[in-house]
Amino acid sequence: MEVKDFISKHTLACLAGGFVIGLAVCGIGAGMMSFSGSAAFCGSCHAMKGEAAAFAQSTHNKQECVECHLPHDNMAIYMIEKGRTGMVDTYHAVLRDYPARIKLSADGKKTVNNNCLRCHENTMENVHVSVGTDLDTGADCMKCHSRIAHGSNHLEGGIKVE
C-alpha cells in the first residue's frame, strides 16, 4: 500500500495523529521555554551561581529571570532576544570566559529598567521621575535600586539585599 492510498483511507486518523503530535510539540516547547527562563535553570551555570544565590534572597525571588532580563514589547522581539542571549551565554559557558563579576550591558540596563517600569508603573506616580523618558533624564530605576534583585557580590562582603 502506497502512502497516498494509506492517507486517503485513514484521513481522519492521520489528522487526529497530527493534532496530537502538534499538541505534544507545543506543550514540550512551552515547558522548555518556561524552564529556560527560571532561576533554577539560570543558576545551574557555574558563572551564575552567585547571582542565583543573591536572587533567592531578594524580594523579587518569585519572578522568573526573563521577567527582568528580556524585552516584553512583543513575542517576536522576546523570542529573538531569548535566542540571542541564550547563545551568548552558551558561548561563554563553553569557553569558560565569564568575568568574575558579571555586568549588564547598556542595552541590558535599558531592558531591565523598562521592565521595572512595566511592572511598577502604578507606583511610579509617587516618585518624581518622568516615566517613558530616556535613562539619562532621570527615569533610571537602577540608579537607586541596583541591588534589589541580586544584592552585592558575595566576594565583596556578603549578600546585601534591599
Sequence and secondary structure as in RCSB ss.txt:
>XXXX:A:sequence
MEVKDFISKHTLACLAGGFVIGLAVCGIGAGMMSFSGSAAFCGSCHAMKGEAAAFAQSTHNKQECVECHLPHDNM
AIYMIEKGRTGMVDTYHAVLRDYPARIKLSADGKKTVNNNCLRCHENTMENVHVSVGTDLDTGADCMKCHSRIAH
GSNHLEGGIKVE
>XXXX:A:secstr
  HHHHHHHSHHHHHHHHHHHHHHHHHHHHHHHHHTTSHHHHTTSGGGHHHHHHHHTSTTTTS HHHHHS  S H
HHHHHHHHHHHHHHHHHHHHT   SS    HHHHHHHHHHHHHHHGGGGGGSSS TTS GGGT  THHHHTTTTT
 S GGGTS    
